[in-house]
Structures are given as structure tokens and as C-alpha cells.
């Protein structure tokens, strides 16, 4: 097949009706386009779910001039050139892919033009914009979250490709098994279509039968060491985190090297270490969070290439640390309990009583100040009556949390299971 462009590009939708997935956003976007009041926005979601497509559709439907920049290779000069062009014509859309890769000065260069309405900014990011987009710029944009495609939506893309693509529709293709295609795509529509095309091209003969074994074999042959644009992004970070969680410093530093060599954003790596320090280590070693936070601050100041040393120190420390997910599980249980029970009444004795009326109603009455008692502890009920005695935090068996459990046992004398 002498294809001029990848399958995902050939099947790129030209209207919101054609877009597969993101049903929760279509109505909002249609109303914005039809009203002629397209807001500046940040589209946040995993790779291959339609961020670039949506930007193109909005521009085409609203008949607005469209400029596109990639944060990987664009600078302040490029931004100013686009803004200058937009000044002398109709209000334009500026689409910036991977906007999270812009530094503060690059993002600041957009502020005035967005605020004055010279351009409508559409930024695309795979990272949480609350962390990666300047607050001033983010406050001038609507943030829309895009979701990974579900199995049914991915299969709709496969069916569309076999029926409508100018090349594949002429082939005798049978999808005998789809599990490997779906699993390897990871909810990424672009990855799914491009993998499907590579698999079909690799099958000889007039009748092309797609099986799980063949998909896996082809995918392994085509796999790159690391694709910083998204192909193996989530597989590598998953292996990295699981190696640290599994206390294997060798595997952890290996996957760290894979990311560094692939050009991964240093802040992305450091932020994941911050999360892991609480989620997987927690009170088993509270210093882990301190080290992870210091590493995050340091790599932001240092940058590559020396940041690799700081990351390596942090990664090997976290991998060798005692582990506990007790704090993580505690907040999970607590949130689930809140969702199940709603806004339960706070016990009167621990309510705030800033006014005489509240005091007359019994607010704060009977509260016992822990520091007035031996050991800075007094047996008292703090949970609402409906859930009193519910255990949410369960210390693990590591040395530090075992000390916590012993202290809790001595104080609560069996309550909460301690």
C-alpha cells in the first residue's frame, strides 16, 4: 500500500459528529462554536483521544484562521510572530500542542493577546494543567478533560477504518481477535489505528487475518526504546513506579535511564516520585517525602544533564526504603465512607463556638483539650455518631508504623482495632 499519510491522519474527523468518544464535551463545544463565542481553552487528556482534532474542528466550523505551534520546538519569537499576524486579520485560533512544555516566559508571552482577545488559545496537554500552566493564563481559559477511549469506541475506530479508508476498504481483512490491539493501544485511538495499519501491511496474501499473536509479534518488532511523544510513555513510567514500589533499585534506575535518554520532562519524573513517596512509602519512612520534595525543587533549578544525578539519588533511596500504603488506603476508605454516608452531623462537643448563641446551643460543650491530660491524650469520640469506631487508618508492620500502632493501642485500648 502506497499510503501518503498514516491511517490515523487519513481518518481524522472533520466534524464533532464524526469524533469518536468525548461525548461529555460535544454539546459544550457545539454550543460554543454555534454561538460564535469560542473561549480560550486547555484540552487535558492522554495521547490519542482527539485534542488536536478538536482544535482543528473548532477552527474549521467557526471559520477562524488557525495557527499551530508545538511547545517542543517553538519559542517566544514564534509566539510573537503568530500574535502579530493575528492583529491584522480576523480573530484567530492559536493551537499549542504540549503546552505544558512551555516555560513561564513562553506562557507569559501569550497572556496579553489572550486577555485582549487578539487570539483564542487552545492548548493541549497530557499533564495536569493545574501544575503545568501558569495560574494567570489558566484563569483565562476553560479547562476540558478528555477521557481515554473505551473498548466500544476503539472498535468503532477499527470498523470505520476497514469500511471507509481508501486503502483498507479495498483489502480482504478479518479481525479474528481484537484483545491485543485493544490492550496495546491503551485507550489511544491514534496508536490503535497506526498499529492496525502496520499489522495489516505485515500480513502477506490476499486474505489478511488479524490475530492476537500476530499483533504482539509485530508490535514487539516495531517497539522503540522510548517514545517521548507518547507511544511507550505510560508503559515506561508504569514499570518505573512498580520497580520502586517493589524495592528494586536496579530496575528503577534502569527505567529512569530509559526516560532520561528518551528526553522525558524532568518535572514529570520528579512529580511521580513525590506521589510515590506518600502513596507507597508514607509513614513507614516520612523522610522519603522530604527527599522527594527536595529532589523536585532541585531538578527544577538544575535541569538536565545534572538533574539525572539528583533523580538517581532520590530513586535509589525510595526504592531501598521501607514501604507502606497505609496512608493511601486510609484516604481511599475515608472518601468512600463520605460518599456512602454524606454530610454527617459533627459531634457538638468538637464544633467551633465563636458566638454566645452557639455556646448556648451546646457547641463545644464537654470538649476535652488533649494537652491538659497525661500523655497529651484523652479518650474522646471525634467521629459522627453514625460511624463512630470506624477504623480507616491501619498501620503496617514496618518498624515506624509498628511504633504508631503500639502508641495507638496504649491510648485507645482496643478501639479501632488497635
C-alpha positions in Angstrom: 0.0 0.0 0.0 1.5 3.3 -1.1 -0.1 5.4 1.7 0.6 9.1 1.6 -0.1 9.6 5.3 -0.7 7.4 8.4 -4.1 5.8 8.9 -4.9 7.9 11.9 -4.4 11.1 9.8 -6.4 9.8 6.9 -9.3 9.1 9.3 -9.1 12.4 11.2 -12.7 13.6 11.8 -13.8 16.9 10.2 -16.8 17.5 12.5 -17.7 16.9 16.1 -20.4 14.4 14.9 -17.6 12.2 13.4 -15.4 12.4 16.5 -15.4 9.1 18.4 -15.5 9.4 22.2 -15.7 12.6 24.3 -19.5 12.6 24.3 -19.4 14.6 27.5 -17.8 17.6 25.7 -19.5 17.6 22.3 -22.6 19.5 23.4 -20.5 22.2 25.2 -18.2 22.6 22.2 -21.1 22.7 19.7 -22.8 25.5 21.7 -19.6 27.5 21.9 -19.0 27.2 18.1 -22.6 27.9 17.1 -22.7 31.0 19.3 -19.6 32.4 17.8 -18.1 32.8 21.3 -15.3 30.2 21.3 -13.4 30.6 24.6 -9.7 30.1 25.1 -9.3 26.6 26.4 -6.9 23.9 27.6 -7.7 20.3 26.5 -6.3 17.9 29.1 -6.1 14.2 28.4 -4.0 11.2 27.5 -2.5 10.8 24.0 -4.6 9.9 21.0 -8.0 10.9 22.3 -8.7 13.9 20.0 -7.2 17.0 21.4 -5.6 18.2 18.1 -8.6 17.0 16.1 -11.0 19.1 18.3 -8.9 22.2 17.8 -9.0 21.7 14.0 -12.7 21.0 14.0 -13.4 24.2 16.1 -11.3 26.3 13.7 -12.9 24.9 10.6 -16.5 25.0 11.9 -16.2 28.5 13.3 -14.3 29.6 10.1 -11.5 31.1 12.2 -7.9 31.4 11.0 -5.8 28.7 12.5 -2.2 28.7 13.7 -0.4 25.8 15.2 2.7 25.6 17.3 4.4 22.7 19.1 5.8 23.6 22.5 8.7 21.1 21.8 10.3 23.4 19.2 8.6 26.8 19.4 9.8 29.7 21.4 8.7 33.2 22.4 9.7 34.6 19.0 7.3 32.1 17.2 4.5 33.1 19.6 5.0 36.8 18.9 5.1 36.2 15.2 1.7 34.5 15.3 0.2 37.2 17.5 1.5 39.8 15.1 -0.2 38.1 12.2 -3.5 37.8 14.2 -3.6 41.5 14.9 -4.2 42.4 11.3 -7.0 39.9 10.5 -10.0 38.1 11.9 -9.7 36.7 15.4 -7.5 33.6 15.1 -7.1 30.4 16.9 -3.6 29.5 18.2 -3.3 25.8 18.9 -0.3 24.9 21.1 0.4 21.2 21.4 2.1 20.0 24.6 1.6 23.4 26.2 2.9 22.0 29.5 6.4 22.1 28.0 6.3 25.9 27.7 8.3 27.6 30.4 6.9 30.6 32.4 8.3 33.3 30.0 6.8 31.5 27.0 3.4 31.2 28.6 3.6 34.8 29.8 4.1 35.8 26.1 0.5 34.6 25.5 -1.2 36.4 28.3 -1.8 39.9 26.9 -3.0 38.5 23.5 -5.4 36.1 25.2 -6.7 38.8 27.6 -7.2 41.4 24.8 -9.0 38.8 22.7 -6.5 39.0 19.8 -6.2 35.2 19.8 -8.3 32.3 21.0 -5.8 29.9 22.6 -6.3 26.2 22.5 -3.7 24.4 24.4 -3.3 20.6 24.5 -1.6 18.8 27.4 -1.2 15.3 28.8 -0.2 16.8 32.2 -2.4 18.3 34.8 -2.7 21.9 33.8 -3.0 23.0 37.4 0.6 22.0 37.8 2.0 22.9 34.4 0.1 26.0 33.1 0.6 29.4 34.8 -2.3 30.3 37.0 -2.7 33.7 35.3 -3.0 32.0 31.9 -5.1 29.1 33.1 -7.6 31.5 34.7 -8.3 33.0 31.3 -9.0 29.5 29.8 -11.7 26.9 30.1 -10.2 23.5 31.1 -11.8 20.5 29.4 -10.8 17.0 30.4 -10.7 14.3 27.7 -11.1 10.6 28.5 -9.2 7.6 27.2 -11.3 5.7 24.7 -13.4 2.8 25.9 -13.3 -0.6 24.2 -16.5 0.0 22.2 -15.2 3.4 21.0 -11.9 1.8 19.9 -13.7 -0.9 18.0 -15.8 1.8 16.3 -12.5 3.3 15.0 -11.4 -0.1 13.7 -14.7 -0.7 12.0 -14.5 2.8 10.5 -11.0 2.2 9.2 -12.0 -1.1 7.5 -15.1 0.5 5.9 -14.1 4.0 5.0 -10.3 4.2 4.5 -9.4 4.5 0.8 -6.8 1.7 1.1 -8.0 -0.7 3.8 -11.6 -0.8 2.4 -10.2 -2.5 -0.7 -8.5 -5.3 1.3 -10.0 -8.6 2.4 -9.4 -8.1 6.2 -10.8 -10.2 9.1 -10.3 -9.2 12.7 -10.3 -12.7 14.2 -9.1 -11.5 17.6 -9.0 -7.9 19.0 -7.7 -8.3 22.6 -4.1 -7.5 21.7 -5.0 -4.5 19.6 -7.1 -3.0 22.4 -4.6 -3.8 25.1 -1.6 -2.4 23.3 -3.5 0.8 22.3 -4.2 1.6 25.9 -7.2 3.8 25.0 -5.1 5.8 22.5 -7.1 6.0 19.2 -4.1 7.2 17.2 -1.9 4.3 18.5 -4.6 1.8 17.7 -5.1 2.9 14.1 -1.4 3.1 13.4 -0.8 -0.3 14.9 -3.7 -1.8 12.9 -2.2 -0.4 9.7 1.3 -1.8 10.5 -0.2 -5.2 11.3 -2.2 -5.4 8.2 0.7 -4.3 6.0 2.8 -7.1 7.5 0.4 -9.9 6.6 1.1 -11.5 3.2 -1.6 -12.9 0.9 -4.9 -11.7 -0.3 -6.8 -12.7 2.8 -5.5 -10.8 5.9 -6.5 -12.3 9.2 -5.6 -10.3 12.3 -4.8 -12.4 15.4 -3.5 -11.6 18.9 -0.3 -13.5 18.4 0.5 -11.6 15.1 -0.3 -8.2 16.6 2.0 -8.9 19.6 4.8 -10.1 17.3 4.6 -7.0 15.0 4.3 -4.6 17.9 7.5 -6.1 19.5 9.3 -5.7 16.2 8.3 -2.1 15.9 8.7 -1.1 19.6 11.1 1.8 20.1 13.3 2.2 23.2 11.2 5.1 24.4 8.8 7.4 22.6 8.7 10.8 24.4 5.7 11.7 22.2 3.5 9.1 23.8 3.9 5.6 22.3 5.6 3.9 25.3 5.3 6.8 27.7 2.9 5.1 30.1 4.4 1.7 29.9 7.8 3.0 30.9 6.5 5.2 33.8 4.4 2.2 35.0 7.5 -0.1 35.0 9.5 2.7 36.8 6.9 3.2 39.6 6.4 -0.5 40.1 10.1 -1.2 40.3 10.5 1.4 43.1 7.3 0.1 44.8 8.8 -3.4 44.6 12.1 -2.2 46.2 14.3 -3.0 43.2 16.8 -0.1 42.8 18.4 -1.7 39.8 15.3 -1.9 37.7 14.2 1.5 39.0 17.4 3.3 37.9 17.3 1.4 34.6 13.8 2.7 33.7 14.9 6.2 34.9 17.8 6.0 32.4 15.3 4.9 29.7 13.2 8.1 30.4 16.2 10.4 30.5 17.6 9.0 27.3 14.2 9.4 25.7 14.1 13.1 26.6 11.3 12.8 29.2 10.4 16.0 31.0 12.4 16.2 34.3 9.4 17.6 36.2 7.2 14.7 35.1 9.6 12.2 36.6 10.1 14.2 39.8 6.4 14.7 40.3 5.8 11.0 40.1 8.4 10.4 42.7 6.6 12.9 45.0 3.4 11.0 44.6 5.1 7.6 45.2 6.8 8.9 48.4 3.4 9.2 50.0 1.4 6.5 48.2 3.9 3.7 48.6 6.1 4.7 51.5 4.2 7.1 53.6 4.7 6.8 57.4 7.0 3.8 57.0 9.6 6.5 56.3 8.4 10.1 56.4 11.8 11.3 55.3 11.0 9.9 51.8 8.6 12.7 51.1 11.1 15.3 52.3 13.8 13.9 49.9 11.3 13.6 47.0 10.2 17.2 47.5 13.7 18.4 47.7 14.6 16.5 44.6 11.6 18.1 42.8 12.7 21.6 43.8 16.4 20.8 42.9 15.8 19.4 39.4 13.6 22.5 38.6 16.6 24.7 39.4 19.4 22.5 37.9 17.8 20.9 34.8 19.4 18.4 32.6 22.1 16.9 32.4 23.0 17.2 36.1 19.4 16.7 37.2 19.9 13.0 36.3 22.2 12.7 39.4 19.6 14.1 41.7 16.9 11.9 40.3 19.1 8.8 40.6 19.8 9.6 44.3 16.1 10.1 45.0 15.1 7.0 43.0 17.6 4.6 44.7 16.7 6.0 48.2 12.9 5.5 47.6 13.5 2.0 46.2 15.5 1.0 49.2 13.1 2.5 51.7 10.6 0.6 53.8 7.2 0.6 52.1 3.6 1.2 53.3 0.5 2.2 51.5 -1.5 2.7 54.8 -1.9 6.5 54.4 -3.0 6.0 50.8 -5.5 3.3 51.7 -6.8 5.4 54.7 -7.8 8.3 52.5 -9.4 5.9 50.0 -11.5 4.4 52.7 -12.4 7.8 54.2 -13.5 9.2 50.8 -15.6 6.1 50.1 -17.2 6.4 53.6 -18.0 10.1 52.9 -19.6 9.2 49.5 -21.7 6.5 51.2 -22.8 8.4 54.3 -22.9 12.0 53.1 -22.6 15.1 55.3 -23.0 13.6 58.8 -23.5 15.9 61.8 -20.3 16.9 63.6 -20.4 16.0 67.3 -21.4 19.1 69.3 -18.5 18.9 71.7 -15.9 19.3 68.9 -17.7 22.1 67.0 -16.4 25.6 66.9 -18.2 28.0 69.1 -17.2 31.6 68.2 -20.6 33.2 69.3 -22.6 33.1 72.6 -25.6 31.7 70.7 -23.5 28.7 69.5 -22.3 28.2 73.1 -25.9 28.3 74.3 -26.8 25.6 71.7 -24.1 23.3 73.2 -21.3 23.9 70.6 -18.0 23.0 72.2 -19.6 21.9 75.4 -17.8 18.9 77.0 -14.7 19.2 74.7 -11.6 18.0 76.5 -8.3 19.6 75.5 -5.9 16.8 74.9 -2.9 18.8 76.1 -4.5 19.2 79.6 -4.2 15.4 80.1 -1.5 13.0 80.8 0.4 12.0 77.7 -1.4 14.7 75.8 -4.3 12.3 75.2 -7.8 11.9 76.5 -10.3 9.2 75.4 -12.9 11.1 73.4 -15.2 10.5 70.4 -14.4 12.6 67.3 -16.3 10.8 64.6 -20.0 11.4 63.9 -22.3 9.0 65.9 -23.3 7.1 62.9 -19.8 5.9 62.1 -18.1 6.0 65.5 -15.5 3.4 66.0 -14.8 3.0 62.2 -11.2 2.2 61.5 -9.7 3.9 58.5 -6.0 4.0 59.1 -4.4 0.6 59.5 -0.6 0.9 60.2 1.5 -1.7 58.5 4.1 -4.0 60.1 7.2 -1.9 59.3 9.2 -0.5 62.3 7.9 3.1 62.3 4.2 2.2 61.9 4.5 -0.6 64.4 5.6 2.0 66.9 2.5 4.0 65.9 0.2 1.0 66.3 1.7 0.4 69.8 1.1 4.0 70.8 -2.5 3.9 69.4 -3.1 0.7 71.3 -1.9 2.1 74.5 -4.1 5.2 74.1 -7.3 3.8 72.5 -7.1 0.4 74.3 -8.5 -1.7 71.5 -10.8 0.8 69.9 -10.5 1.0 66.1 -8.8 -2.5 66.3 -5.6 -1.0 67.7 
